[in-house]
Amino acid sequence: MTSGTDKSLASKFFNHLSGNKHFKQARKASDQFIVVHYAGPVEYDPFGFTEKNADPIDANIAKVLS
């Protein structure tokens, strides 16, 4: 569970991965990036990342943990 945004996620990627040869900033927009996979470079737009990858906690697990 995170309170971050797509833009903050992209910012963290740039801050932590800028020296990695498999990670590059895209030329189209400042928050888009490229990951160089085994098959070649793939461009990503972080818009919607946090929403698509949010894994809700099952109600039973939340109840046990509380």
C-alpha positions in Angstrom: 0.0 0.0 0.0 1.5 3.3 -1.0 0.5 6.9 -0.9 2.8 7.9 -3.8 1.9 9.2 -7.2 2.9 8.1 -10.7 5.1 11.2 -11.0 6.9 10.5 -7.6 7.5 6.9 -8.7 9.1 8.0 -12.0 11.2 10.5 -10.0 12.4 7.6 -7.7 13.3 5.6 -10.8 15.4 8.4 -12.2 17.1 9.1 -8.9 18.0 5.5 -8.2 18.5 4.1 -11.7 20.1 6.9 -13.6 23.5 5.2 -13.8 22.1 1.8 -14.9 22.8 0.9 -18.5 19.4 -0.7 -18.8 17.5 2.4 -17.8 17.2 5.6 -19.8 15.0 8.7 -19.9 12.7 8.9 -22.9 12.9 11.9 -25.1 9.1 12.4 -25.5 8.3 13.5 -21.9 10.3 14.1 -18.8 8.6 11.4 -16.8 8.7 8.6 -19.4 11.5 6.2 -19.4 13.0 3.3 -21.3 14.0 -0.1 -20.0 16.5 -2.0 -22.2 15.3 -5.6 -22.1 17.0 -8.6 -23.7 14.8 -8.1 -26.7 15.5 -4.4 -27.0 14.4 -1.0 -25.5 10.8 -0.6 -24.3 9.4 2.8 -23.5 7.1 3.2 -20.5 4.8 6.0 -19.4 4.3 5.9 -15.6 0.8 7.3 -15.9 -1.5 4.7 -14.1 1.3 2.6 -12.7 0.4 3.1 -9.0 -3.3 2.5 -9.7 -2.8 -0.6 -11.8 -0.3 -2.1 -9.4 -2.1 -1.5 -6.2 -2.7 -4.8 -4.5 -5.5 -4.4 -2.0 -5.2 -6.4 1.3 -7.8 -9.1 1.7 -10.3 -8.1 4.5 -9.6 -11.2 6.4 -5.9 -10.5 6.5 -6.5 -6.9 7.5 -8.7 -8.1 10.3 -6.1 -10.6 11.6 -3.3 -8.0 11.5 -5.4 -5.4 13.3 
